[in-house]
Amino acid sequence: MFCLPGDVCHPGLIQQLLRFLAWLSLFQYQVNSATGSATACSGIAGLGSVGQVIACVDEIRPVSSEDQVRLLHKGLDNLRETRDSCTAAVDQTTAWGCKGLSDLAYEMFAEAIALLHVCLDGSSEGCQQRGQAAAQMQLSVWEQTADRYRNTPAEMMVTNRLSSMTHDLLAPLADDGQRDSIAKDLPAAWHVGLRAVDKFKFWVSGYIWRETHWLWLMDSLAAGQVVHTTWGEPDEWLKFGVHDAHKNSPLSAPPPSYKFSNRLGMRWEIMTSLLHELHEHRMKSGMQREMLLVVEIGVFAGHLSQHLLRDCDFIQLLGIDPYIGRDGTFPGNFSKTLDADVALYKAASVMEPYGARAQLWPLTSDKAALEIEDGTVDAIFVDGCHLYDCVRSDLENWLPKMRRGLKVLVAGHDFSPQWPGVVQAVHEERRGREVNLASDWMYWWFEQYN
């Protein structure tokens, strides 16, 4: 529920008031623009179809600024990704909750683009009037969605999440839907609509991934081996290229203490966040005097490396990759389609601008480990060969390299039924101890080795 500071909120009264204000503002706008011609955008309030949103974007794209066009395309992509995520839901309750959030995202976006249409083609007064109408409509549909899923099995996914996001997202609308504090050119409803679509995409995809992955992990633990349930049959992984899904990978007891993190995003976003957490811990403890040494095992073309070096100016990165390629360990089908020397060149080009902060060693993981002194590494990211023997060897070779007596980070990629050897190796290494799991098949733990 959206309540201004100091207000006494009565759900039924607030909802009726929001609906009335939305209708009143929209009626005023329609009266003022009655002489205009009908377009794909003019009747978009009270969204009738997804196609109408796409048609409206097509209509306003030619007269929008470059930045606005970029935001429009990003919004449409986010909406499509949210819809696609809903189709992956295993539980019917989650599927219905996902549909509710997806519908709300389209409603919020529809109001934003209808507003942009008016502001690009009308007077300043008309822009502000439409801004007020859009703001009230966004508040109304937000409250309606939250109320619709209250006291249902989908309450946590929808109602509780909307409640937690209300202040952060809808606060700019409290000023009668006037102007955003950052961008002064358009009323707040434009920016609120775009932000809502972006945040819903991450929440929905993360929620469904976590539920699906948890169910798969529980099935695997119950079976005592990596199984293929919620993620589909083993051969379905062929669409992503190489895999080891048919491997028999036992999971012996006792298991690790698996924790499902609420961190969302791709591995470079999550790894960046984890390194910042480690750095802040070291700073607060008064122990951080030097750069953190991070070892990336399996660099490929340097995509992760680029993000870490750019967004973590407190690290030195050592990248390790033999660049054999033909051994089938490149991701996807790149072992067949990309020359190993090209991948090496791309990674070297990524690291070169960072000078002494970045090194790339074209060596196998076991040979590189021989060159590193024990107790000197602050964080590792294991993403090389994904077969069981490889991952087991990487952990055995590199865990002695981690600093002693200080909090360190051990992380990796592809904890999934596509690569059961990763699951088995991590499972065995962390028996009875904590392993964190998050989207993009990430796993990690913080540890203080003695």
C-alpha positions, 0 to 999 in steps of 0.5 A: 500500500502506498501511504504518504508520511503521516497518513493513516491508511485505510486500504479500501478508502485509499484504493477507491481514492486512487481509482477516482484520481486516476479516472479524474486526471485521465478524463481531464487529459482526454478532454484537453486532447479531444481534438487530436487524432487517434493513435496507437498511444492515445488509448493505451491507458487501461492496457488492452494488449501487449501488441498495443504497447509494441505499436506505441513504441514503434510510433514514438521511436522516430521522434524520441531522443537517442537516450529515450530510444535506448530506454524504450528498447531496454524496457521492451526487452525486460518485459519479454524476459519477464514473460519468458521467465514465467513460462519456466515456473515449475509451480502453478502458484509461482506461474500465476504470481509471475503473470500478475507481476508481468501484467503490472510491469506492462501496465507501468510501462504502458503509462510511461510510454503514453506519457512520453507520447504526449510530452513529445507531441504536446504542450508543457501543460498537457505533458504535466496533466498526462504525467499526473494521470499516469502517476495516479494510474500507476499507483492504482494498478500497483495497489490493485495488484498487491491487494489481489494476491494478498492472503494467497499462496503467491503473497510472498512473491507478489504482495510482499515484494511490492510492499518492500519496493513501494517506497523506493520505486513510487516515492517520486510519484508522491509529488502529484506525479510531477518531476523526477529529482534526477531528470527534469525533462519528463514527469516522474511517471516516465522514470518510475515505469522504466525502473519498475520494469527493470526491477520486476525482471530481476525479481521474477527471474531470480525468484523462479530460478531459486525455486527451480534450482532448490527443487532440483537440488532437493531431488538430487540430495534425496536420490544421493546423486545428481538427477535431472528433474526440474531442469529437464532431460540431459540432452536438453543441455545440447542447445547450450553446447558441450555438457557432461549431463550424462555423468553419474555423479554421487552425492554422499552424506553429509551434505553441505549446508546449502543457502540460496542467496537473494543476490540477482544478476549474472556471474560478473555482477554477483562476483563484483558484489562479493569482492566488494563485500570482502574488501569492505570486511577487510577495511573494517577489520583494519587488515587491508593494506594491499590490493586483493589478489584474485585468481580467475581459473578459466578466462576464455575471452575475458568477459568476467575479467573486464567487469572485475577490473573495471568495477573493483579498483582494489584488486589485482587479477591473475587470469589462468587459461591454457587456451587449448580450445580443442579439448572441448572445455571452451563454453558452448560450442566455441571449441569448434567455432573459435580459434584458441589464439583469438580467445587469448588475444581478446582476453589479453586486450581486455587486461592490457589497459590495466597494466600491473593490476592484471596478468594473463598466464596461458597455463593449465591450472595445475602448472600455474598453481606451482608458481604461486606461493601458499597463503597469498591469494584472497579470492578465486573464481573456478570456471575452467574445465568443468569435469569432476576431476578438473574441479576436484584438482582445482580446489585441491591445488588452489585452496592451500594458496588462500590467505591464512587467518583472514576471510577469503572468497572461494567462488565458481560457476556452473553448479548445475545438472549440465555439469554434475562434476562441478556439483559433486566436487563442491559437495564433497569439498564442503561436507557439513559447511556452508555453500551459497548458491545464486542465479547464473549457476553461481556458487561460493563460500567465505572462509577463514583458513587456519 
